[in-house]
Amino acid sequence: MDISSEQIRSILISLFVLLISVALHEFGHAVVADKLGDDTPRRQGRVTLNPLAHADPIGTFLLPLLSGLGGAMGGFSGGFGWGKPVQWNPARIRRGLEHFASRHAMNIEGLGESLVDQLVTKGLVHNYADIYSLTTEQVAALERMGKKSAANLIAEIDKSRRADLWRVLHGPAWPWLC
């Protein structure tokens, strides 16, 4: 069976679109993990829009190419493929939040390892900003937290809103700043 130049062009355009889509998708995962305090994607060179950093040889090139060729020869053609998944470490995200709350950064007394773990596990905190949207009721509902302890934590969080500039800059532990 002959494959026309129009079919080859269509296959190449489909591969290009898949490559760009995979790169944007995986870049999104990498940026979110990086902003949450996990440097695993950054160390692996995945916080980039370079499509080759996210392309899987089989899932991004070979399988879509074979599928396109099969479709061009009269068979079924489907747009199926994948990229290299972005690896991330949830413990690093928790450590980032713990550092943010520590006395060396925003100095939020009472927001330690076990409380950060509960807040992340229950989905109440995903990033630094979420700490500032916590309510006394949400905190009081956590294990080993009463109304008084919750009120004290919320007061500490409110106090940290007036932190010195060096604390605000040091809190997120941005690699390009520290």
OpenMM code with the backbone's topology and positions (N, CA, C; nanometers):
from openmm import Vec3, app, unit

residues = "MET ASP ILE SER SER GLU GLN ILE ARG SER ILE LEU ILE SER LEU PHE VAL LEU LEU ILE SER VAL ALA LEU HIS GLU PHE GLY HIS ALA VAL VAL ALA ASP LYS LEU GLY ASP ASP THR PRO ARG ARG GLN GLY ARG VAL THR LEU ASN PRO LEU ALA HIS ALA ASP PRO ILE GLY THR PHE LEU LEU PRO LEU LEU SER GLY LEU GLY GLY ALA MET GLY GLY PHE SER GLY GLY PHE GLY TRP GLY LYS PRO VAL GLN TRP ASN PRO ALA ARG ILE ARG ARG GLY LEU GLU HIS PHE ALA SER ARG HIS ALA MET ASN ILE GLU GLY LEU GLY GLU SER LEU VAL ASP GLN LEU VAL THR LYS GLY LEU VAL HIS ASN TYR ALA ASP ILE TYR SER LEU THR THR GLU GLN VAL ALA ALA LEU GLU ARG MET GLY LYS LYS SER ALA ALA ASN LEU ILE ALA GLU ILE ASP LYS SER ARG ARG ALA ASP LEU TRP ARG VAL LEU HIS GLY PRO ALA TRP PRO TRP LEU CYS".split()
positions = [
    Vec3(0.0821, -0.1190, 0.0000),
    Vec3(0.0000, 0.0000, 0.0000),
    Vec3(0.0861, 0.1247, 0.0000),
    Vec3(0.0478, 0.2186, -0.0774),
    Vec3(0.1213, 0.3443, -0.0835),
    Vec3(0.0652, 0.4445, 0.0153),
    Vec3(0.1565, 0.5200, 0.0711),
    Vec3(0.1171, 0.6266, 0.1627),
    Vec3(0.1461, 0.7582, 0.0927),
    Vec3(0.0449, 0.8414, 0.0837),
    Vec3(0.0614, 0.9690, 0.0128),
    Vec3(0.1366, 1.0692, 0.1004),
    Vec3(0.1854, 1.1717, 0.0343),
    Vec3(0.2570, 1.2760, 0.1084),
    Vec3(0.1617, 1.3499, 0.2036),
    Vec3(0.0339, 1.3575, 0.1664),
    Vec3(-0.0652, 1.4203, 0.2534),
    Vec3(-0.0841, 1.3395, 0.3817),
    Vec3(-0.0836, 1.2082, 0.3719),
    Vec3(-0.0971, 1.1220, 0.4898),
    Vec3(0.0267, 1.1314, 0.5796),
    Vec3(0.1440, 1.1376, 0.5189),
    Vec3(0.2675, 1.1535, 0.5965),
    Vec3(0.2658, 1.2867, 0.6704),
    Vec3(0.2215, 1.3896, 0.5995),
    Vec3(0.2116, 1.5217, 0.6628),
    Vec3(0.1154, 1.5176, 0.7813),
    Vec3(0.0032, 1.4523, 0.7646),
    Vec3(-0.0952, 1.4398, 0.8718),
    Vec3(-0.0374, 1.3645, 0.9919),
    Vec3(0.0377, 1.2584, 0.9669),
    Vec3(0.1004, 1.1805, 1.0746),
    Vec3(0.2007, 1.2662, 1.1508),
    Vec3(0.2839, 1.3408, 1.0776),
    Vec3(0.3848, 1.4252, 1.1410),
    Vec3(0.3219, 1.5380, 1.2225),
    Vec3(0.2137, 1.5953, 1.1719),
    Vec3(0.1441, 1.7000, 1.2468),
    Vec3(0.0856, 1.6420, 1.3747),
    Vec3(0.0270, 1.5224, 1.3656),
    Vec3(-0.0293, 1.4567, 1.4847),
    Vec3(0.0792, 1.4286, 1.5886),
    Vec3(0.1965, 1.3819, 1.5426),
    Vec3(0.3076, 1.3568, 1.6350),
    Vec3(0.3537, 1.4861, 1.7014),
    Vec3(0.3599, 1.5939, 1.6242),
    Vec3(0.4015, 1.7227, 1.6788),
    Vec3(0.3013, 1.7709, 1.7848),
    Vec3(0.1734, 1.7612, 1.7548),
    Vec3(0.0699, 1.8038, 1.8506),
    Vec3(0.0781, 1.7192, 1.9777),
    Vec3(0.0958, 1.5874, 1.9632),
    Vec3(0.1075, 1.5010, 2.0809),
    Vec3(0.2305, 1.5384, 2.1632),
    Vec3(0.3423, 1.5620, 2.0975),
    Vec3(0.4660, 1.5968, 2.1669),
    Vec3(0.4488, 1.7254, 2.2477),
    Vec3(0.3887, 1.8263, 2.1887),
    Vec3(0.3671, 1.9536, 2.2582),
    Vec3(0.2663, 1.9363, 2.3718),
    Vec3(0.1602, 1.8592, 2.3483),
    Vec3(0.0586, 1.8360, 2.4519),
    Vec3(0.1176, 1.7635, 2.5719),
    Vec3(0.1973, 1.6608, 2.5449),
    Vec3(0.2611, 1.5855, 2.6531),
    Vec3(0.3549, 1.6764, 2.7320),
    Vec3(0.4318, 1.7580, 2.6618),
    Vec3(0.5263, 1.8483, 2.7289),
    Vec3(0.4528, 1.9466, 2.8199),
    Vec3(0.3443, 2.0066, 2.7710),
    Vec3(0.2685, 2.1021, 2.8523),
    Vec3(0.2054, 2.0332, 2.9732),
    Vec3(0.1521, 1.9145, 2.9516),
    Vec3(0.0873, 1.8406, 3.0602),
    Vec3(0.1884, 1.8053, 3.1701),
    Vec3(0.2991, 1.7459, 3.1332),
    Vec3(0.3993, 1.7053, 3.2320),
    Vec3(0.4685, 1.8260, 3.2958),
    Vec3(0.4861, 1.9332, 3.2183),
    Vec3(0.5414, 2.0564, 3.2739),
    Vec3(0.4511, 2.1083, 3.3852),
    Vec3(0.3194, 2.0995, 3.3650),
    Vec3(0.2243, 2.1416, 3.4677),
    Vec3(0.2423, 2.0633, 3.5971),
    Vec3(0.2586, 1.9308, 3.5852),
    Vec3(0.2835, 1.8492, 3.7043),
    Vec3(0.4126, 1.8927, 3.7740),
    Vec3(0.5170, 1.9160, 3.6954),
    Vec3(0.6475, 1.9511, 3.7508),
    Vec3(0.6426, 2.0861, 3.8228),
    Vec3(0.5756, 2.1835, 3.7641),
    Vec3(0.5677, 2.3169, 3.8241),
    Vec3(0.4913, 2.3118, 3.9557),
    Vec3(0.3806, 2.2377, 3.9591),
    Vec3(0.3014, 2.2292, 4.0818),
    Vec3(0.3836, 2.1651, 4.1935),
    Vec3(0.4507, 2.0540, 4.1636),
    Vec3(0.5338, 1.9883, 4.2649),
    Vec3(0.6453, 2.0823, 4.3114),
    Vec3(0.7064, 2.1530, 4.2175),
    Vec3(0.8154, 2.2451, 4.2505),
    Vec3(0.7652, 2.3587, 4.3396),
    Vec3(0.6512, 2.4154, 4.3068),
    Vec3(0.5978, 2.5263, 4.3859),
    Vec3(0.5516, 2.4811, 4.5241),
    Vec3(0.5198, 2.3535, 4.5383),
    Vec3(0.4793, 2.3018, 4.6687),
    Vec3(0.5990, 2.2637, 4.7554),
    Vec3(0.7197, 2.2807, 4.7037),
    Vec3(0.8379, 2.2581, 4.7856),
    Vec3(0.9166, 2.1329, 4.7531),
    Vec3(0.8719, 2.0546, 4.6560),
    Vec3(0.9450, 1.9331, 4.6197),
    Vec3(1.0405, 1.9656, 4.5051),
    Vec3(1.1695, 1.9478, 4.5286),
    Vec3(1.2667, 1.9797, 4.4245),
    Vec3(1.3018, 1.8591, 4.3365),
    Vec3(1.2320, 1.7482, 4.3520),
    Vec3(1.2606, 1.6296, 4.2713),
    Vec3(1.2484, 1.6593, 4.1210),
    Vec3(1.1378, 1.7193, 4.0732),
    Vec3(1.1307, 1.7490, 3.9291),
    Vec3(1.2404, 1.8440, 3.8823),
    Vec3(1.2778, 1.9404, 3.9663),
    Vec3(1.3839, 2.0343, 3.9278),
    Vec3(1.5177, 1.9624, 3.9153),
    Vec3(1.5468, 1.8731, 4.0114),
    Vec3(1.6727, 1.7987, 4.0057),
    Vec3(1.6775, 1.7049, 3.8851),
    Vec3(1.5623, 1.6605, 3.8385),
    Vec3(1.5567, 1.5718, 3.7230),
    Vec3(1.5479, 1.6483, 3.5906),
    Vec3(1.5480, 1.7813, 3.5975),
    Vec3(1.5427, 1.8618, 3.4763),
    Vec3(1.4061, 1.8626, 3.4104),
    Vec3(1.3002, 1.8456, 3.4880),
    Vec3(1.1660, 1.8349, 3.4318),
    Vec3(1.0857, 1.9647, 3.4402),
    Vec3(1.1372, 2.0672, 3.5088),
    Vec3(1.0671, 2.1950, 3.5159),
    Vec3(1.1122, 2.2762, 3.3947),
    Vec3(1.0698, 2.2297, 3.2780),
    Vec3(1.1074, 2.2914, 3.1522),
    Vec3(0.9977, 2.2673, 3.0493),
    Vec3(0.9897, 2.3551, 2.9524),
    Vec3(0.8959, 2.3348, 2.8422),
    Vec3(0.9610, 2.2601, 2.7256),
    Vec3(1.0843, 2.2167, 2.7421),
    Vec3(1.1510, 2.1391, 2.6377),
    Vec3(1.0775, 2.0064, 2.6206),
    Vec3(1.0173, 1.9822, 2.5045),
    Vec3(0.9389, 1.8599, 2.4854),
    Vec3(1.0210, 1.7319, 2.5004),
    Vec3(1.1484, 1.7372, 2.4694),
    Vec3(1.2301, 1.6162, 2.4770),
    Vec3(1.2522, 1.5710, 2.6214),
    Vec3(1.2428, 1.6633, 2.7175),
    Vec3(1.2577, 1.6258, 2.8583),
    Vec3(1.1384, 1.5449, 2.9075),
    Vec3(1.0253, 1.5563, 2.8396),
    Vec3(0.9028, 1.4901, 2.8829),
    Vec3(0.8615, 1.3746, 2.7909),
    Vec3(0.9297, 1.3586, 2.6791),
    Vec3(0.8906, 1.2577, 2.5805),
    Vec3(0.9390, 1.1189, 2.6211),
    Vec3(0.8510, 1.0217, 2.6055),
    Vec3(0.8850, 0.8814, 2.6264),
    Vec3(0.9081, 0.8213, 2.4878),
    Vec3(1.0205, 0.7531, 2.4645),
    Vec3(1.0491, 0.7025, 2.3301),
    Vec3(0.9375, 0.6145, 2.2726),
    Vec3(0.8786, 0.5317, 2.3541),
    Vec3(0.7736, 0.4421, 2.3032),
    Vec3(0.6388, 0.5136, 2.3005),
    Vec3(0.6009, 0.5761, 2.4108),
    Vec3(0.4681, 0.6350, 2.4224),
    Vec3(0.4483, 0.7647, 2.3477),
    Vec3(0.5541, 0.8384, 2.3216),
    Vec3(0.5394, 0.9667, 2.2541),
    Vec3(0.5799, 0.9596, 2.1071),
    Vec3(0.6636, 0.8639, 2.0721),
    Vec3(0.7097, 0.8553, 1.9338),
    Vec3(0.6662, 0.7269, 1.8632),
    Vec3(0.7106, 0.6120, 1.9127),
    Vec3(0.6919, 0.4854, 1.8400),
    Vec3(0.5450, 0.4460, 1.8252),
    Vec3(0.4725, 0.4353, 1.9348),
    Vec3(0.3327, 0.3923, 1.9285),
    Vec3(0.2467, 0.4877, 1.8450),
    Vec3(0.2540, 0.6194, 1.8647),
    Vec3(0.1749, 0.7097, 1.7803),
    Vec3(0.2157, 0.7029, 1.6323),
    Vec3(0.3449, 0.6834, 1.6057),
    Vec3(0.3900, 0.6719, 1.4677),
    Vec3(0.3328, 0.5465, 1.4032),
    Vec3(0.3412, 0.4340, 1.4735),
    Vec3(0.2855, 0.3093, 1.4204),
    Vec3(0.1349, 0.3188, 1.4025),
    Vec3(0.0675, 0.3837, 1.4960),
    Vec3(-0.0766, 0.4028, 1.4861),
    Vec3(-0.1116, 0.4882, 1.3645),
    Vec3(-0.0356, 0.5930, 1.3441),
    Vec3(-0.0585, 0.6797, 1.2278),
    Vec3(-0.0323, 0.6076, 1.0971),
    Vec3(0.0744, 0.5289, 1.0920),
    Vec3(0.1042, 0.4518, 0.9706),
    Vec3(-0.0035, 0.3479, 0.9447),
    Vec3(-0.0510, 0.2828, 1.0507),
    Vec3(-0.1586, 0.1846, 1.0355),
    Vec3(-0.2853, 0.2494, 0.9829),
    Vec3(-0.3170, 0.3665, 1.0310),
    Vec3(-0.4341, 0.4384, 0.9834),
    Vec3(-0.4185, 0.4819, 0.8390),
    Vec3(-0.2966, 0.5207, 0.8017),
    Vec3(-0.2715, 0.5641, 0.6640),
    Vec3(-0.2829, 0.4476, 0.5660),
    Vec3(-0.2577, 0.3272, 0.6138),
    Vec3(-0.2653, 0.2104, 0.5256),
    Vec3(-0.4034, 0.1460, 0.5288),
    Vec3(-0.4999, 0.2139, 0.5828),
    Vec3(-0.6368, 0.1648, 0.5781),
    Vec3(-0.6863, 0.1022, 0.7062),
    Vec3(-0.6029, 0.0942, 0.8065),
    Vec3(-0.6447, 0.0364, 0.9337),
    Vec3(-0.7003, 0.1420, 1.0269),
    Vec3(-0.7098, 0.1055, 1.1515),
    Vec3(-0.7603, 0.1985, 1.2536),
    Vec3(-0.6480, 0.2885, 1.3026),
    Vec3(-0.6774, 0.4146, 1.3154),
    Vec3(-0.5796, 0.5102, 1.3671),
    Vec3(-0.6397, 0.5808, 1.4876),
    Vec3(-0.5671, 0.5763, 1.5977),
    Vec3(-0.6149, 0.6440, 1.7177),
    Vec3(-0.5069, 0.7340, 1.7730),
    Vec3(-0.5460, 0.8406, 1.8384),
    Vec3(-0.4500, 0.9332, 1.8982),
    Vec3(-0.4161, 0.8901, 2.0392),
    Vec3(-0.3242, 0.7998, 2.0539),
    Vec3(-0.2903, 0.7437, 2.1842),
    Vec3(-0.1421, 0.7606, 2.2078),
    Vec3(-0.1052, 0.8039, 2.3287),
    Vec3(0.0363, 0.8182, 2.3616),
    Vec3(0.0513, 0.8648, 2.5042),
    Vec3(0.1753, 0.8714, 2.5488),
    Vec3(0.2034, 0.9162, 2.6857),
    Vec3(0.3433, 0.9738, 2.6927),
    Vec3(0.3697, 1.0423, 2.8022),
    Vec3(0.5022, 1.0977, 2.8271),
    Vec3(0.5613, 1.0360, 2.9520),
    Vec3(0.6842, 1.0766, 2.9827),
    Vec3(0.7471, 1.0300, 3.1068),
    Vec3(0.6755, 1.0957, 3.2237),
    Vec3(0.6292, 1.0171, 3.3196),
    Vec3(0.5617, 1.0790, 3.4344),
    Vec3(0.6604, 1.1577, 3.5213),
    Vec3(0.6119, 1.2671, 3.5757),
    Vec3(0.6929, 1.3490, 3.6668),
    Vec3(0.6923, 1.2822, 3.8035),
    Vec3(0.8104, 1.2570, 3.8545),
    Vec3(0.8214, 1.1982, 3.9878),
    Vec3(0.8186, 1.3091, 4.0917),
    Vec3(0.7501, 1.2821, 4.2024),
    Vec3(0.7465, 1.3784, 4.3121),
    Vec3(0.7414, 1.3020, 4.4430),
    Vec3(0.7780, 1.3720, 4.5484),
    Vec3(0.7886, 1.3097, 4.6793),
    Vec3(0.7001, 1.3873, 4.7771),
    Vec3(0.5875, 1.3282, 4.8208),
    Vec3(0.4976, 1.4002, 4.9124),
    Vec3(0.5657, 1.4442, 5.0417),
    Vec3(0.6648, 1.3687, 5.0869),
    Vec3(0.7350, 1.4068, 5.2102),
    Vec3(0.8071, 1.5398, 5.1924),
    Vec3(0.8557, 1.5675, 5.0728),
    Vec3(0.9240, 1.6949, 5.0481),
    Vec3(0.8264, 1.8121, 5.0523),
    Vec3(0.7026, 1.7898, 5.0090),
    Vec3(0.6020, 1.8959, 5.0146),
    Vec3(0.5717, 1.9287, 5.1599),
    Vec3(0.5572, 1.8251, 5.2407),
    Vec3(0.5323, 1.8473, 5.3830),
    Vec3(0.6506, 1.9202, 5.4471),
    Vec3(0.7721, 1.8806, 5.4083),
    Vec3(0.8906, 1.9476, 5.4640),
    Vec3(0.8951, 2.0946, 5.4244),
    Vec3(0.8500, 2.1251, 5.3029),
    Vec3(0.8456, 2.2643, 5.2599),
    Vec3(0.7510, 2.3467, 5.3452),
    Vec3(0.6339, 2.2877, 5.3767),
    Vec3(0.5385, 2.3573, 5.4632),
    Vec3(0.5922, 2.3691, 5.6057),
    Vec3(0.6600, 2.2634, 5.6516),
    Vec3(0.7190, 2.2685, 5.7863),
    Vec3(0.8250, 2.3775, 5.7949),
    Vec3(0.9078, 2.3884, 5.6910),
    Vec3(1.0095, 2.4941, 5.6897),
    Vec3(0.9430, 2.6316, 5.6896),
    Vec3(0.8383, 2.6458, 5.6095),
    Vec3(0.7669, 2.7737, 5.6006),
    Vec3(0.7179, 2.8177, 5.7384),
    Vec3(0.6654, 2.7227, 5.8181),
    Vec3(0.6092, 2.7548, 5.9491),
    Vec3(0.7147, 2.7624, 6.0596),
    Vec3(0.8368, 2.7177, 6.0324),
    Vec3(0.9393, 2.7077, 6.1369),
    Vec3(0.9817, 2.8443, 6.1904),
    Vec3(1.0510, 2.8421, 6.3035),
    Vec3(1.0972, 2.9678, 6.3641),
    Vec3(1.2053, 3.0335, 6.2790),
    Vec3(1.2659, 2.9583, 6.1874),
    Vec3(1.3680, 3.0151, 6.0988),
    Vec3(1.3059, 3.0856, 5.9786),
    Vec3(1.1736, 3.0717, 5.9644),
    Vec3(1.1061, 3.1349, 5.8507),
    Vec3(0.9910, 3.2230, 5.9030),
    Vec3(0.8667, 3.1775, 5.8883),
    Vec3(0.7524, 3.2607, 5.9272),
    Vec3(0.7208, 3.2560, 6.0764),
    Vec3(0.7829, 3.1653, 6.1506),
    Vec3(0.7711, 3.1574, 6.2961),
    Vec3(0.6253, 3.1412, 6.3427),
    Vec3(0.5583, 3.0397, 6.2872),
    Vec3(0.4208, 3.0104, 6.3266),
    Vec3(0.4259, 2.9044, 6.4362),
    Vec3(0.4191, 2.9483, 6.5592),
    Vec3(0.4269, 2.8590, 6.6753),
    Vec3(0.3090, 2.7625, 6.6739),
    Vec3(0.3372, 2.6348, 6.6934),
    Vec3(0.2320, 2.5333, 6.7014),
    Vec3(0.2051, 2.4599, 6.5717),
    Vec3(0.2600, 2.5096, 6.4612),
    Vec3(0.2385, 2.4434, 6.3317),
    Vec3(0.3597, 2.3555, 6.3025),
    Vec3(0.3614, 2.2392, 6.3668),
    Vec3(0.4746, 2.1479, 6.3546),
    Vec3(0.4465, 2.0328, 6.2603),
    Vec3(0.5346, 1.9338, 6.2668),
    Vec3(0.5323, 1.8211, 6.1746),
    Vec3(0.3996, 1.7449, 6.1754),
    Vec3(0.3505, 1.7084, 6.2942),
    Vec3(0.2279, 1.6273, 6.2997),
    Vec3(0.1060, 1.7058, 6.2521),
    Vec3(0.1002, 1.8344, 6.2837),
    Vec3(-0.0129, 1.9150, 6.2396),
    Vec3(-0.0078, 1.9393, 6.0885),
    Vec3(0.1107, 1.9666, 6.0347),
    Vec3(0.1247, 1.9825, 5.8899),
    Vec3(0.0830, 1.8535, 5.8202),
    Vec3(0.1237, 1.7402, 5.8758),
    Vec3(0.0873, 1.6110, 5.8180),
    Vec3(-0.0648, 1.5941, 5.8140),
    Vec3(-0.1327, 1.6281, 5.9226),
    Vec3(-0.2791, 1.6181, 5.9258),
    Vec3(-0.3442, 1.7128, 5.8253),
    Vec3(-0.2935, 1.8355, 5.8180),
    Vec3(-0.3514, 1.9348, 5.7274),
    Vec3(-0.3366, 1.8923, 5.5813),
    Vec3(-0.2205, 1.8363, 5.5463),
    Vec3(-0.1977, 1.7909, 5.4084),
    Vec3(-0.2800, 1.6658, 5.3806),
    Vec3(-0.2814, 1.5703, 5.4734),
    Vec3(-0.3546, 1.4448, 5.4549),
    Vec3(-0.5038, 1.4704, 5.4377),
    Vec3(-0.5598, 1.5623, 5.5148),
    Vec3(-0.7033, 1.5912, 5.5056),
    Vec3(-0.7372, 1.6851, 5.3898),
    Vec3(-0.6346, 1.7321, 5.3175),
    Vec3(-0.6585, 1.8172, 5.2015),
    Vec3(-0.6912, 1.9616, 5.2355),
    Vec3(-0.6621, 2.0037, 5.3564),
    Vec3(-0.6893, 2.1417, 5.3957),
    Vec3(-0.5806, 2.2378, 5.3481),
    Vec3(-0.4584, 2.1863, 5.3336),
    Vec3(-0.3458, 2.2692, 5.2916),
    Vec3(-0.2736, 2.2003, 5.1755),
    Vec3(-0.2624, 2.2735, 5.0649),
    Vec3(-0.1897, 2.2236, 4.9477),
    Vec3(-0.0670, 2.3081, 4.9178),
    Vec3(-0.0673, 2.4318, 4.9678),
    Vec3(0.0442, 2.5232, 4.9421),
    Vec3(0.0530, 2.6237, 5.0567),
    Vec3(0.1491, 2.7127, 5.0484),
    Vec3(0.1725, 2.8089, 5.1560),
    Vec3(0.0507, 2.8988, 5.1799),
    Vec3(-0.0134, 2.9416, 5.0734),
    Vec3(-0.1269, 3.0332, 5.0863),
    Vec3(-0.2438, 2.9696, 5.1603),
    Vec3(-0.2601, 2.8383, 5.1453),
    Vec3(-0.3715, 2.7702, 5.2127),
    Vec3(-0.3625, 2.7808, 5.3645),
    Vec3(-0.2436, 2.7954, 5.4173),
    Vec3(-0.2270, 2.8107, 5.5624),
    Vec3(-0.3057, 2.9326, 5.6106),
    Vec3(-0.3071, 3.0378, 5.5294),
    Vec3(-0.3705, 3.1628, 5.5690),
    Vec3(-0.5216, 3.1626, 5.5480),
    Vec3(-0.5762, 3.0562, 5.4891),
    Vec3(-0.7221, 3.0478, 5.4748),
    Vec3(-0.7839, 2.9491, 5.5733),
    Vec3(-0.7026, 2.8937, 5.6644),
    Vec3(-0.7556, 2.8017, 5.7657),
    Vec3(-0.8454, 2.8755, 5.8636),
    Vec3(-0.9472, 2.8058, 5.9110),
    Vec3(-1.0366, 2.8634, 6.0115),
    Vec3(-1.0185, 2.7890, 6.1438),
    Vec3(-1.0635, 2.8507, 6.2501),
    Vec3(-1.0548, 2.7888, 6.3827),
    Vec3(-1.1317, 2.6570, 6.3849),
    Vec3(-1.2463, 2.6525, 6.3184),
    Vec3(-1.3281, 2.5313, 6.3152),
    Vec3(-1.2559, 2.4173, 6.2447),
    Vec3(-1.1904, 2.4476, 6.1317),
    Vec3(-1.1171, 2.3442, 6.0586),
    Vec3(-1.0040, 2.2870, 6.1437),
    Vec3(-0.9308, 2.3736, 6.2098),
    Vec3(-0.8180, 2.3296, 6.2918),
    Vec3(-0.8670, 2.2544, 6.4151),
    Vec3(-0.9753, 2.3008, 6.4769),
    Vec3(-1.0280, 2.2362, 6.5970),
    Vec3(-1.0770, 2.0946, 6.5674),
    Vec3(-1.1163, 2.0677, 6.4436),
    Vec3(-1.1664, 1.9346, 6.4062),
    Vec3(-1.0536, 1.8325, 6.3895),
    Vec3(-0.9291, 1.8780, 6.3919),
    Vec3(-0.8161, 1.7868, 6.3745),
    Vec3(-0.7874, 1.7104, 6.5035),
    Vec3(-0.7202, 1.5987, 6.4873),
    Vec3(-0.6843, 1.5136, 6.6004),
    Vec3(-0.5938, 1.5901, 6.6985),
    Vec3(-0.6242, 1.5781, 6.8266),
    Vec3(-0.5472, 1.6384, 6.9360),
    Vec3(-0.5485, 1.7916, 6.9322),
    Vec3(-0.6532, 1.8482, 6.8734),
    Vec3(-0.6662, 1.9943, 6.8701),
    Vec3(-0.8016, 2.0327, 6.9290),
    Vec3(-0.8007, 2.1164, 7.0303),
    Vec3(-0.9240, 2.1687, 7.0868),
    Vec3(-0.9471, 2.3094, 7.0363),
    Vec3(-1.0546, 2.3697, 7.0832),
    Vec3(-1.0876, 2.5058, 7.0387),
    Vec3(-0.9810, 2.6066, 7.0805),
    Vec3(-0.9285, 2.5902, 7.2014),
    Vec3(-0.8264, 2.6836, 7.2523),
    Vec3(-0.6971, 2.6714, 7.1709),
    Vec3(-0.6537, 2.5477, 7.1468),
    Vec3(-0.5318, 2.5261, 7.0672),
    Vec3(-0.5507, 2.5771, 6.9250),
    Vec3(-0.6681, 2.5537, 6.8687),
    Vec3(-0.6971, 2.6008, 6.7332),
    Vec3(-0.6954, 2.7533, 6.7271),
    Vec3(-0.7558, 2.8169, 6.8269),
    Vec3(-0.7571, 2.9641, 6.8310),
    Vec3(-0.6152, 3.0190, 6.8442),
    Vec3(-0.5323, 2.9529, 6.9258),
    Vec3(-0.3931, 2.9968, 6.9415),
    Vec3(-0.3172, 2.9839, 6.8095),
    Vec3(-0.3386, 2.8730, 6.7368),
    Vec3(-0.2701, 2.8544, 6.6081),
    Vec3(-0.3138, 2.9603, 6.5077),
    Vec3(-0.4429, 2.9854, 6.4995),
    Vec3(-0.4925, 3.0872, 6.4057),
    Vec3(-0.4358, 3.2244, 6.4421),
    Vec3(-0.4217, 3.2537, 6.5719),
    Vec3(-0.3607, 3.3804, 6.6148),
    Vec3(-0.2144, 3.3874, 6.5705),
    Vec3(-0.1422, 3.2754, 6.5806),
    Vec3(-0.0012, 3.2711, 6.5358),
    Vec3(0.0079, 3.2913, 6.3842),
    Vec3(-0.0847, 3.2302, 6.3120),
    Vec3(-0.0871, 3.2473, 6.1658),
    Vec3(-0.1137, 3.3932, 6.1319),
    Vec3(-0.2100, 3.4544, 6.2006),
    Vec3(-0.2386, 3.5965, 6.1771),
    Vec3(-0.1187, 3.6845, 6.2122),
    Vec3(-0.0472, 3.6482, 6.3196),
    Vec3(0.0720, 3.7241, 6.3586),
    Vec3(0.1792, 3.7163, 6.2495),
    Vec3(0.1871, 3.6025, 6.1825),
    Vec3(0.2903, 3.5868, 6.0793),
    Vec3(0.2626, 3.6716, 5.9555),
    Vec3(0.1410, 3.7225, 5.9432),
    Vec3(0.1093, 3.8117, 5.8295),
    Vec3(0.1894, 3.9418, 5.8377),
    Vec3(0.2370, 3.9742, 5.9554),
    Vec3(0.3137, 4.0978, 5.9757),
    Vec3(0.4633, 4.0680, 5.9913),
    Vec3(0.5064, 3.9579, 5.9368),
    Vec3(0.6465, 3.9159, 5.9508),
    Vec3(0.7398, 4.0096, 5.8736),
    Vec3(0.8648, 4.0126, 5.9181),
    Vec3(0.9668, 4.0916, 5.8490),
    Vec3(0.9864, 4.0393, 5.7076),
    Vec3(1.0350, 4.1252, 5.6203),
    Vec3(1.0539, 4.0888, 5.4802),
    Vec3(1.1476, 3.9698, 5.4643),
    Vec3(1.2528, 3.9620, 5.5449),
    Vec3(1.3478, 3.8520, 5.5295),
    Vec3(1.2790, 3.7182, 5.5579),
    Vec3(1.1821, 3.7168, 5.6499),
    Vec3(1.1091, 3.5930, 5.6785),
    Vec3(1.0196, 3.5545, 5.5608),
    Vec3(0.9543, 3.6541, 5.5032),
    Vec3(0.8661, 3.6287, 5.3892),
    Vec3(0.9462, 3.5730, 5.2711),
    Vec3(1.0653, 3.6266, 5.2492),
    Vec3(1.1486, 3.5790, 5.1381),
    Vec3(1.2105, 3.4428, 5.1675),
    Vec3(1.2422, 3.4173, 5.2929),
    Vec3(1.3066, 3.2916, 5.3302),
    Vec3(1.2058, 3.1776, 5.3468),
    Vec3(1.0820, 3.2093, 5.3816),
    Vec3(0.9800, 3.1083, 5.4097),
    Vec3(0.9583, 3.0054, 5.2998),
    Vec3(0.9336, 3.0473, 5.1766),
    Vec3(0.9098, 2.9482, 5.0711),
    Vec3(1.0340, 2.8708, 5.0281),
    Vec3(1.1511, 2.9093, 5.0747),
    Vec3(1.2768, 2.8412, 5.0418),
    Vec3(1.2954, 2.8286, 4.8914),
    Vec3(1.2811, 2.9412, 4.8234),
    Vec3(1.3014, 2.9426, 4.6791),
    Vec3(1.4473, 2.9151, 4.6477),
    Vec3(1.4750, 2.8170, 4.5630),
    Vec3(1.6139, 2.7815, 4.5343),
    Vec3(1.6926, 2.8926, 4.4656),
    Vec3(1.6255, 2.9769, 4.3897),
    Vec3(1.6955, 3.0828, 4.3182),
    Vec3(1.7241, 3.2023, 4.4075),
    Vec3(1.6643, 3.2050, 4.5291),
    Vec3(1.6851, 3.3168, 4.6189),
    Vec3(1.7794, 3.2817, 4.7331),
    Vec3(1.7747, 3.1584, 4.7785),
    Vec3(1.8540, 3.1162, 4.8944),
    Vec3(1.9938, 3.0756, 4.8552),
] * unit.nanometer
topology = app.Topology()
chain = topology.addChain("A")
for resn in residues:
    res = topology.addResidue(resn, chain)
    for name in ("N", "CA", "C"):
        topology.addAtom(name, app.Element.getBySymbol(name[0]), res)
